[in-house]
Every structure is written in C-alpha cells, then in structure tokens.
Amino acid sequence: MTTLQRQAALLGAVLLIIGFATGGLLAGAMTGKVAADAHTVLAAHLNCLFGCFWLCALAFTLPLTRFGEVGARRLVLLTAIPAYANWLITVVKAFLHVAGVGLTGNGANDGVFAALNVFVVLPSFAAAIAWAYGLMKKDTA
C-alpha cells in the first residue's frame, strides 16, 4: 500500500504545483493581460488546492480502507481524474467566458456543462461514496 499511497500523494503534490502556476495565470487575468475571466481562473486555482488536499487525505487513509491493492488503485484513479479535470475544465471555461453550470443553448457553455458533469461531478460523487464505503468497518458476523 505504501507505493500506492506515495503515488496518490504525488498526484496531490503535482496538482498543488499546477495550482500555484495557475496563480500566475490569475494575476494575468486580474490585470487584463490575459483574456480570461479572473473569477473563473481563481476557481481553477482553488480547485487545485482542494484536489491536492483530497488526494493527500486519500493517500493518508488508504491503509484504513477495506480495499485490497486493486480496489485502492481504482479509488486513487477515480479520485485523481475529477481532481485534475476540475482544474482543466475550469481553466478552459475561463477563456470561453461561460458559466457551464446549466444548459443554455450556447454550444461552448453546454459543452463545458457536459464535461463538468461527466468528468468532475459524477466521478467525484462516485469516488467520495467509494471512499466512505471503504472506510466503513467490515461486518465480522
């Protein structure tokens, strides 16, 4: 489990670095030097930080789960994909200047909405449920 824990923590650390780099993009957006919505870039920056914390918490708690190596590896993957996708899709939507939180008939907005649901919302719920289930005590009866 230690190798997998290290990999999960590394995924979190890399996401933190990406988040710090996104802070530079945020400065450019806030000063108008980059044609992106500054509030959305800030959201992407924060998405990295939260994703980092989630991956590191998962790494720390992996030995506490009921999962074997295969199940734990799947959980790490199921957690990493939405954490990274949340950053990427949010950065893209900052440049598209769309909210992406509902269907509006605008192609760019609707594409972002679909991508967020497929790659972030649904996998995040699945990962959180799987993590909570894995941390529940097994029945010994």
C-alpha positions in Angstrom: 0.0 0.0 0.0 2.9 2.4 0.6 3.8 2.7 -3.1 0.1 3.5 -3.9 0.0 6.0 -1.1 3.1 7.7 -2.4 1.6 7.8 -5.9 -1.6 9.4 -4.6 0.4 11.9 -2.6 2.5 12.7 -5.6 -0.7 13.3 -7.7 -1.7 15.7 -5.0 1.7 17.5 -4.9 1.7 17.8 -8.7 -1.8 19.3 -8.6 -0.6 21.8 -6.0 2.2 22.9 -8.3 -0.3 23.3 -11.1 -2.4 25.3 -8.7 0.5 27.6 -7.9 1.2 28.1 -11.6 -2.4 28.9 -12.1 -1.9 31.7 -9.6 0.4 33.3 -12.2 -2.4 33.0 -14.8 -4.7 34.5 -12.3 -2.5 37.6 -11.9 -2.5 38.0 -15.7 -6.3 37.7 -15.8 -6.8 40.2 -13.0 -4.6 42.7 -14.7 -6.2 42.2 -18.1 -3.0 40.9 -19.7 -4.7 37.5 -20.2 -8.1 37.3 -21.8 -9.7 35.1 -19.3 -12.4 35.6 -16.6 -10.4 36.3 -13.4 -13.1 34.8 -11.1 -13.1 31.6 -13.0 -9.3 31.4 -13.0 -9.4 31.9 -9.3 -11.9 29.0 -9.1 -9.4 26.8 -11.1 -6.6 27.8 -8.7 -8.7 26.8 -5.7 -9.9 23.6 -7.4 -6.2 22.6 -7.5 -5.8 23.2 -3.8 -8.9 21.3 -2.8 -8.0 18.5 -5.2 -4.5 18.3 -3.7 -5.9 18.1 -0.2 -8.4 15.4 -1.3 -5.7 13.3 -2.9 -3.4 13.7 0.1 -6.2 12.8 2.6 -6.9 9.8 0.4 -3.2 8.8 0.4 -3.1 9.0 4.2 -6.3 7.0 4.7 -5.8 4.2 2.1 -4.5 1.7 4.7 -7.6 2.3 6.7 -9.9 1.2 3.9 -11.3 -2.3 3.3 -9.9 -2.3 -0.2 -7.1 -4.5 -1.5 -4.5 -3.3 -3.9 -6.7 -3.3 -7.0 -9.6 -1.6 -5.3 -7.4 1.0 -3.7 -5.7 1.7 -7.1 -9.1 2.2 -8.7 -10.1 4.6 -5.9 -7.0 6.7 -6.4 -7.7 6.8 -10.1 -11.3 7.6 -9.6 -10.3 10.5 -7.3 -7.4 11.8 -9.4 -9.4 12.1 -12.7 -12.0 14.5 -11.4 -9.5 16.5 -9.3 -7.4 17.2 -12.4 -10.4 17.5 -14.7 -11.9 20.1 -12.4 -8.8 22.3 -12.9 -8.5 21.8 -16.6 -12.2 22.3 -17.5 -12.4 25.4 -15.2 -9.3 26.9 -16.9 -10.9 26.3 -20.3 -14.2 27.8 -19.3 -12.3 30.9 -18.0 -11.1 31.5 -21.6 -14.5 30.8 -23.0 -16.2 33.2 -20.6 -19.1 30.8 -19.8 -20.5 29.6 -16.5 -21.1 26.0 -17.6 -23.5 25.3 -14.7 -26.6 24.6 -16.8 -27.8 24.1 -20.3 -28.3 27.5 -22.1 -28.3 26.7 -25.8 -24.8 28.2 -26.1 -22.5 25.5 -27.6 -19.5 26.4 -25.5 -21.4 26.7 -22.3 -23.3 23.4 -22.9 -20.1 21.6 -23.7 -18.5 22.8 -20.5 -21.6 21.8 -18.6 -21.5 18.3 -20.1 -17.7 18.0 -19.5 -18.0 19.1 -15.9 -20.8 16.6 -15.2 -19.1 13.7 -17.0 -15.5 14.3 -15.8 -15.9 16.1 -12.5 -19.4 15.9 -10.8 -20.3 12.2 -11.4 -16.8 10.8 -10.8 -16.4 12.9 -7.6 -19.6 11.6 -6.2 -18.6 8.1 -7.1 -15.1 8.5 -5.5 -16.5 10.1 -2.4 -19.1 7.3 -1.9 -16.5 4.6 -2.6 -14.0 6.2 -0.2 -16.7 6.4 2.6 -17.7 2.8 1.9 -14.1 1.7 2.1 -13.6 3.4 5.4 -16.7 1.8 6.9 -15.9 -1.1 9.2 -16.5 -4.6 7.7 -19.1 -6.8 9.2 -17.4 -9.5 11.2 -20.5 -11.6 11.7 
